[in-house]
Amino acid sequence: MSITELINMSIENKNAERPYEYRFVWKWLSPLLVLPRESRAKVKILDVGGAESKIAKTLADLGFDVTVIDLNPGDYGRARWIKENILTFDFPENHFEVILAISTVEHVGLPCYGQDVIDDDGDIKTMRKIYRWLKLYGMAIVTLPYGKPHHPKTFERVYNEVRLRNRILVDRWEVLEKTYMCNKGRWVQDSWINCLNYDGVVMMALRKLP
């Protein structure tokens, strides 16, 4: 199955940067498909904030053990849905092999998407939980707004290199890949410094270190 096919199966919102985020996500997830189906059921994957995506449904259909945590309903298929706020819920430590947070962390703790727990440090606390819930050397795939804000501050946080270091990469992470894209009339891949003055996104594959 090609990455393009996987994107088409799992993407719901195809606007703006979403197709590029999903291509990044599947670039890192697709190697898991070499596992035989009976082995996939042993791979625990968490999707943080999956309501506007079919990625959890797709992964569950492919045979993985998938859980979604989100306050809002979505097309989750066979995936397990936990209707909770990530700030007030806990999974066991060292529980998941992979955790996905696609354009989610920036919203946590802000008065949007039905959240009733307001916390200025919601992004920091979410990343600390993601680190704690991952098994050692497990992988987190995280995408975030980057560069120039274009939404109200009550809707999302926007990051630069300092904010990534101080609010997202707060634990011991190995950065396997960090890719930037920005809208310069069309979406293009560019360097972090060239994306600072545009509506952009940073996409990261991270590995948990001890």
C-alpha positions in Angstrom: 0.0 0.0 0.0 1.5 3.4 -1.0 1.8 6.4 1.2 -0.6 8.2 -1.1 -3.2 5.5 -0.6 -2.7 5.7 3.2 -3.1 9.4 3.2 -6.4 9.2 1.2 -7.7 6.6 3.6 -7.0 8.5 6.7 -7.3 12.2 5.9 -10.6 14.0 6.5 -9.7 17.7 6.4 -7.7 18.3 3.2 -7.2 22.0 3.6 -4.0 24.0 3.9 -1.1 22.1 5.4 -3.0 18.9 6.2 -1.9 16.8 3.2 1.7 17.6 4.0 1.3 16.7 7.7 -0.3 13.3 6.7 2.5 12.6 4.2 5.0 13.2 7.0 3.0 11.0 9.5 2.7 8.1 7.0 6.4 8.4 6.0 7.2 7.4 9.6 4.3 5.0 10.2 4.4 3.0 7.0 7.4 0.9 8.0 5.2 -0.7 10.6 3.2 -2.3 7.8 6.1 -4.8 7.2 4.8 -6.5 10.4 2.5 -9.5 9.9 -1.0 -8.8 11.0 -0.8 -11.0 14.1 2.2 -8.9 15.3 0.5 -5.5 14.6 -2.0 -6.2 17.4 0.9 -6.0 19.9 1.8 -2.4 18.8 -0.1 0.1 20.9 -0.7 3.5 19.3 -2.3 6.6 20.8 -3.9 9.3 18.8 -4.1 12.6 20.8 -7.0 14.6 19.5 -8.3 12.5 16.6 -11.8 13.9 16.0 -11.1 15.5 12.6 -9.1 12.6 11.3 -9.6 9.0 10.2 -6.0 8.0 11.0 -7.0 6.1 14.1 -9.7 4.2 12.2 -7.2 3.4 9.4 -4.5 2.2 11.8 -7.1 0.0 13.6 -8.3 -1.4 10.3 -4.7 -2.3 9.5 -4.6 -4.4 12.7 -2.9 -2.1 15.2 -4.0 -1.6 18.9 -5.2 2.0 18.6 -6.6 4.3 21.3 -7.9 7.9 20.7 -8.2 10.5 23.5 -10.5 13.4 22.5 -13.5 15.2 24.0 -15.3 15.1 20.7 -16.7 12.1 18.6 -15.2 11.2 15.3 -14.9 8.4 12.8 -12.7 6.1 15.0 -13.9 2.7 13.6 -12.4 -0.1 15.6 -10.1 2.2 17.6 -10.8 2.6 21.3 -12.2 6.1 22.1 -11.5 7.7 25.5 -13.7 10.7 25.9 -11.6 12.7 28.3 -9.5 15.8 28.5 -5.8 14.9 28.3 -5.0 17.3 31.1 -7.1 15.4 33.6 -6.6 11.8 32.4 -3.7 9.4 32.7 -2.6 6.3 30.9 -0.1 4.0 32.5 3.5 5.0 32.1 5.6 3.3 29.4 2.4 2.1 27.7 2.5 3.0 24.0 5.0 2.3 21.2 3.8 5.3 19.1 1.9 8.5 20.0 0.5 10.9 17.4 -0.4 14.5 18.0 -1.4 16.0 14.7 -2.2 19.8 15.1 -3.4 19.1 18.6 -1.0 20.1 21.3 -1.2 23.8 20.4 -4.9 23.8 21.4 -4.8 22.0 24.8 -5.8 24.2 27.7 -7.3 26.9 25.5 -11.1 27.7 25.3 -11.7 25.9 22.0 -13.0 22.5 20.9 -15.3 22.2 23.9 -12.4 22.2 26.5 -13.5 23.2 30.0 -10.0 23.0 31.6 -8.2 26.2 30.8 -4.4 26.1 31.4 -1.8 28.4 29.8 0.7 25.6 30.1 -1.5 23.0 28.5 1.0 22.3 25.7 3.9 21.7 28.2 1.8 19.4 30.3 0.6 17.5 27.3 4.1 16.9 26.0 5.2 15.7 29.4 2.3 13.2 29.4 3.2 12.0 25.9 6.8 11.4 27.1 5.7 9.6 30.2 3.2 7.4 28.3 5.6 6.3 25.6 7.8 3.2 26.1 11.5 3.8 26.1 12.7 4.5 22.6 9.1 4.8 21.5 8.2 7.4 18.9 6.0 10.5 19.0 4.9 12.3 15.8 4.0 15.9 16.6 2.9 18.7 14.2 2.4 22.3 15.3 1.7 25.8 13.9 5.0 27.6 13.2 5.9 31.2 12.3 3.4 33.9 12.0 0.1 33.6 14.0 -3.1 33.8 12.0 -5.7 32.7 14.6 -6.7 34.3 17.9 -4.5 33.4 20.9 -7.5 31.8 22.5 -7.6 29.2 19.7 -4.0 28.1 19.2 -0.4 28.7 20.2 2.2 29.3 17.5 5.8 28.2 17.8 9.3 29.3 16.9 12.6 27.6 17.9 12.7 29.1 21.4 9.1 28.1 22.1 9.7 24.6 20.7 12.6 24.2 23.0 10.9 25.7 26.1 7.4 24.3 25.7 7.5 21.1 23.5 11.0 19.5 23.6 11.0 19.7 27.4 12.0 16.1 28.1 14.8 13.9 26.7 13.9 13.6 23.0 16.0 12.5 20.1 14.8 14.5 17.1 14.7 12.0 14.3 13.3 14.6 11.8 12.1 18.2 12.0 10.6 19.5 8.8 9.1 23.0 8.2 6.6 24.1 5.6 5.1 27.5 5.1 2.5 29.2 2.9 4.2 31.6 0.4 1.2 31.8 -1.8 1.5 28.0 -2.0 2.8 25.5 0.6 6.6 24.9 0.3 9.2 23.2 2.4 11.7 25.7 3.7 14.1 26.3 6.6 13.0 27.4 10.1 14.3 30.9 9.6 12.5 31.4 6.3 9.2 30.2 7.7 9.2 32.6 10.7 7.3 35.3 8.8 4.7 33.1 7.2 1.8 30.8 8.2 3.7 27.6 8.7 3.9 24.2 10.3 6.7 22.2 11.9 6.5 18.4 11.8 8.6 16.4 14.1 9.4 12.7 14.6 10.7 12.2 18.1 12.2 9.2 20.0 12.0 8.9 23.8 15.4 8.7 25.4 16.0 7.6 29.0 
